[in-house]
Amino acid sequence: MLEQELTEKIIGAAIEVHKHWGPGLYEEIYERSLCRELQLRGLSFEQQLRIPLIYKEFNVGDDLKLDVWVERKVIVENKHVKELLPVHEAQLLTYLKLTNCHVGLLINFNVTVLKNGIKRIVL
């Protein structure tokens, strides 16, 4: 499946979750619900995946945790914030670079209309 088609399916799943819950819950609830929705749609994913951080051939820790990595093609970073900030985009860009992934979605569930809380980032 191409990244474009995959991001459309992920966004559709996120919209379904947002329709059900609306804004106001904890980030973890949205993430678990999104994963369930992805599962129902037949998409494979990894949740809270730890990525080892290697600096000059030395493992400095596995502190990098991806919220959801769908089909190893799209990284989804879930947020529940007043507004998406440049630092959130920078965070996702770093995740994309470290995983050699090309497409990511920032999804802020703390909005009235979810389409206003989605940002697609392409490396």
C-alpha positions as protocol buffer text, in pm:
chain_id: "A"
residue {
  index: 1
  type: MET
  ca { x: 0 y: 0 z: 0 }
}
residue {
  index: 2
  type: LEU
  ca { x: 135 y: 345 z: -90 }
}
residue {
  index: 3
  type: GLU
  ca { x: 195 y: 603 z: 182 }
}
residue {
  index: 4
  type: GLN
  ca { x: -76 y: 834 z: 45 }
}
residue {
  index: 5
  type: GLU
  ca { x: -342 y: 563 z: 63 }
}
residue {
  index: 6
  type: LEU
  ca { x: -216 y: 455 z: 404 }
}
residue {
  index: 7
  type: THR
  ca { x: -228 y: 808 z: 549 }
}
residue {
  index: 8
  type: GLU
  ca { x: -585 y: 845 z: 422 }
}
residue {
  index: 9
  type: LYS
  ca { x: -682 y: 524 z: 604 }
}
residue {
  index: 10
  type: ILE
  ca { x: -508 y: 637 z: 923 }
}
residue {
  index: 11
  type: ILE
  ca { x: -678 y: 977 z: 909 }
}
residue {
  index: 12
  type: GLY
  ca { x: -1013 y: 805 z: 854 }
}
residue {
  index: 13
  type: ALA
  ca { x: -949 y: 589 z: 1160 }
}
residue {
  index: 14
  type: ALA
  ca { x: -850 y: 895 z: 1367 }
}
residue {
  index: 15
  type: ILE
  ca { x: -1166 y: 1078 z: 1259 }
}
residue {
  index: 16
  type: GLU
  ca { x: -1374 y: 779 z: 1368 }
}
residue {
  index: 17
  type: VAL
  ca { x: -1205 y: 782 z: 1710 }
}
residue {
  index: 18
  type: HIS
  ca { x: -1256 y: 1158 z: 1744 }
}
residue {
  index: 19
  type: LYS
  ca { x: -1623 y: 1129 z: 1646 }
}
residue {
  index: 20
  type: HIS
  ca { x: -1668 y: 872 z: 1922 }
}
residue {
  index: 21
  type: TRP
  ca { x: -1480 y: 1051 z: 2204 }
}
residue {
  index: 22
  type: GLY
  ca { x: -1455 y: 1417 z: 2106 }
}
residue {
  index: 23
  type: PRO
  ca { x: -1183 y: 1629 z: 2270 }
}
residue {
  index: 24
  type: GLY
  ca { x: -1095 y: 1623 z: 2638 }
}
residue {
  index: 25
  type: LEU
  ca { x: -958 y: 1278 z: 2722 }
}
residue {
  index: 26
  type: TYR
  ca { x: -601 y: 1165 z: 2788 }
}
residue {
  index: 27
  type: GLU
  ca { x: -367 y: 1107 z: 2498 }
}
residue {
  index: 28
  type: GLU
  ca { x: -338 y: 737 z: 2587 }
}
residue {
  index: 29
  type: ILE
  ca { x: -712 y: 682 z: 2540 }
}
residue {
  index: 30
  type: TYR
  ca { x: -698 y: 824 z: 2189 }
}
residue {
  index: 31
  type: GLU
  ca { x: -390 y: 618 z: 2107 }
}
residue {
  index: 32
  type: ARG
  ca { x: -543 y: 291 z: 2229 }
}
residue {
  index: 33
  type: SER
  ca { x: -867 y: 370 z: 2047 }
}
residue {
  index: 34
  type: LEU
  ca { x: -679 y: 457 z: 1728 }
}
residue {
  index: 35
  type: CYS
  ca { x: -489 y: 129 z: 1746 }
}
residue {
  index: 36
  type: ARG
  ca { x: -815 y: -61 z: 1786 }
}
residue {
  index: 37
  type: GLU
  ca { x: -959 y: 122 z: 1486 }
}
residue {
  index: 38
  type: LEU
  ca { x: -647 y: 44 z: 1279 }
}
residue {
  index: 39
  type: GLN
  ca { x: -683 y: -321 z: 1379 }
}
residue {
  index: 40
  type: LEU
  ca { x: -1047 y: -324 z: 1273 }
}
residue {
  index: 41
  type: ARG
  ca { x: -941 y: -180 z: 937 }
}
residue {
  index: 42
  type: GLY
  ca { x: -685 y: -457 z: 885 }
}
residue {
  index: 43
  type: LEU
  ca { x: -375 y: -242 z: 920 }
}
residue {
  index: 44
  type: SER
  ca { x: -64 y: -368 z: 1096 }
}
residue {
  index: 45
  type: PHE
  ca { x: 105 y: -140 z: 1347 }
}
residue {
  index: 46
  type: GLU
  ca { x: 345 y: -125 z: 1637 }
}
residue {
  index: 47
  type: GLN
  ca { x: 255 y: 79 z: 1943 }
}
residue {
  index: 48
  type: GLN
  ca { x: 493 y: 250 z: 2187 }
}
residue {
  index: 49
  type: LEU
  ca { x: 785 y: 106 z: 1993 }
}
residue {
  index: 50
  type: ARG
  ca { x: 1124 y: 176 z: 2152 }
}
residue {
  index: 51
  type: ILE
  ca { x: 1399 y: 272 z: 1909 }
}
residue {
  index: 52
  type: PRO
  ca { x: 1762 y: 239 z: 2025 }
}
residue {
  index: 53
  type: LEU
  ca { x: 1961 y: 561 z: 2005 }
}
residue {
  index: 54
  type: ILE
  ca { x: 2314 y: 508 z: 1874 }
}
residue {
  index: 55
  type: TYR
  ca { x: 2571 y: 787 z: 1900 }
}
residue {
  index: 56
  type: LYS
  ca { x: 2907 y: 720 z: 1734 }
}
residue {
  index: 57
  type: GLU
  ca { x: 2858 y: 343 z: 1752 }
}
residue {
  index: 58
  type: PHE
  ca { x: 2752 y: 358 z: 2120 }
}
residue {
  index: 59
  type: ASN
  ca { x: 2401 y: 285 z: 2243 }
}
residue {
  index: 60
  type: VAL
  ca { x: 2306 y: 585 z: 2457 }
}
residue {
  index: 61
  type: GLY
  ca { x: 1961 y: 451 z: 2536 }
}
residue {
  index: 62
  type: ASP
  ca { x: 1628 y: 355 z: 2391 }
}
residue {
  index: 63
  type: ASP
  ca { x: 1445 y: 663 z: 2509 }
}
residue {
  index: 64
  type: LEU
  ca { x: 1287 y: 721 z: 2169 }
}
residue {
  index: 65
  type: LYS
  ca { x: 934 y: 585 z: 2175 }
}
residue {
  index: 66
  type: LEU
  ca { x: 714 y: 601 z: 1869 }
}
residue {
  index: 67
  type: ASP
  ca { x: 344 y: 631 z: 1951 }
}
residue {
  index: 68
  type: VAL
  ca { x: 228 y: 425 z: 1654 }
}
residue {
  index: 69
  type: TRP
  ca { x: 417 y: 301 z: 1347 }
}
residue {
  index: 70
  type: VAL
  ca { x: 171 y: 182 z: 1085 }
}
residue {
  index: 71
  type: GLU
  ca { x: 292 y: -84 z: 842 }
}
residue {
  index: 72
  type: ARG
  ca { x: 645 y: 50 z: 903 }
}
residue {
  index: 73
  type: LYS
  ca { x: 558 y: 323 z: 653 }
}
residue {
  index: 74
  type: VAL
  ca { x: 386 y: 600 z: 852 }
}
residue {
  index: 75
  type: ILE
  ca { x: 472 y: 723 z: 1200 }
}
residue {
  index: 76
  type: VAL
  ca { x: 177 y: 862 z: 1395 }
}
residue {
  index: 77
  type: GLU
  ca { x: 251 y: 1100 z: 1680 }
}
residue {
  index: 78
  type: ASN
  ca { x: -59 y: 1154 z: 1893 }
}
residue {
  index: 79
  type: LYS
  ca { x: -106 y: 1476 z: 2087 }
}
residue {
  index: 80
  type: HIS
  ca { x: -363 y: 1627 z: 2318 }
}
residue {
  index: 81
  type: VAL
  ca { x: -250 y: 1988 z: 2335 }
}
residue {
  index: 82
  type: LYS
  ca { x: -399 y: 2334 z: 2301 }
}
residue {
  index: 83
  type: GLU
  ca { x: -229 y: 2370 z: 1962 }
}
residue {
  index: 84
  type: LEU
  ca { x: 39 y: 2197 z: 1759 }
}
residue {
  index: 85
  type: LEU
  ca { x: 370 y: 2380 z: 1793 }
}
residue {
  index: 86
  type: PRO
  ca { x: 685 y: 2382 z: 1579 }
}
residue {
  index: 87
  type: VAL
  ca { x: 856 y: 2165 z: 1843 }
}
residue {
  index: 88
  type: HIS
  ca { x: 598 y: 1890 z: 1775 }
}
residue {
  index: 89
  type: GLU
  ca { x: 683 y: 1901 z: 1405 }
}
residue {
  index: 90
  type: ALA
  ca { x: 1055 y: 1895 z: 1487 }
}
residue {
  index: 91
  type: GLN
  ca { x: 1000 y: 1591 z: 1711 }
}
residue {
  index: 92
  type: LEU
  ca { x: 824 y: 1401 z: 1432 }
}
residue {
  index: 93
  type: LEU
  ca { x: 1090 y: 1504 z: 1179 }
}
residue {
  index: 94
  type: THR
  ca { x: 1357 y: 1363 z: 1411 }
}
residue {
  index: 95
  type: TYR
  ca { x: 1163 y: 1037 z: 1442 }
}
residue {
  index: 96
  type: LEU
  ca { x: 1135 y: 1014 z: 1064 }
}
residue {
  index: 97
  type: LYS
  ca { x: 1508 y: 1068 z: 1019 }
}
residue {
  index: 98
  type: LEU
  ca { x: 1606 y: 816 z: 1287 }
}
residue {
  index: 99
  type: THR
  ca { x: 1382 y: 545 z: 1142 }
}
residue {
  index: 100
  type: ASN
  ca { x: 1440 y: 619 z: 772 }
}
residue {
  index: 101
  type: CYS
  ca { x: 1065 y: 658 z: 740 }
}
residue {
  index: 102
  type: HIS
  ca { x: 938 y: 919 z: 494 }
}
residue {
  index: 103
  type: VAL
  ca { x: 587 y: 1004 z: 612 }
}
residue {
  index: 104
  type: GLY
  ca { x: 447 y: 1104 z: 949 }
}
residue {
  index: 105
  type: LEU
  ca { x: 120 y: 1229 z: 1089 }
}
residue {
  index: 106
  type: LEU
  ca { x: 82 y: 1463 z: 1384 }
}
residue {
  index: 107
  type: ILE
  ca { x: -267 y: 1421 z: 1523 }
}
residue {
  index: 108
  type: ASN
  ca { x: -395 y: 1655 z: 1791 }
}
residue {
  index: 109
  type: PHE
  ca { x: -715 y: 1513 z: 1936 }
}
residue {
  index: 110
  type: ASN
  ca { x: -777 y: 1823 z: 2150 }
}
residue {
  index: 111
  type: VAL
  ca { x: -969 y: 2010 z: 1880 }
}
residue {
  index: 112
  type: THR
  ca { x: -1336 y: 2052 z: 1799 }
}
residue {
  index: 113
  type: VAL
  ca { x: -1295 y: 1936 z: 1438 }
}
residue {
  index: 114
  type: LEU
  ca { x: -1017 y: 1681 z: 1388 }
}
residue {
  index: 115
  type: LYS
  ca { x: -918 y: 1800 z: 1039 }
}
residue {
  index: 116
  type: ASN
  ca { x: -788 y: 2114 z: 1214 }
}
residue {
  index: 117
  type: GLY
  ca { x: -559 y: 1899 z: 1430 }
}
residue {
  index: 118
  type: ILE
  ca { x: -387 y: 1691 z: 1162 }
}
residue {
  index: 119
  type: LYS
  ca { x: -51 y: 1773 z: 1007 }
}
residue {
  index: 120
  type: ARG
  ca { x: 111 y: 1546 z: 746 }
}
residue {
  index: 121
  type: ILE
  ca { x: 489 y: 1566 z: 730 }
}
residue {
  index: 122
  type: VAL
  ca { x: 696 y: 1422 z: 447 }
}
residue {
  index: 123
  type: LEU
  ca { x: 1074 y: 1389 z: 448 }
}
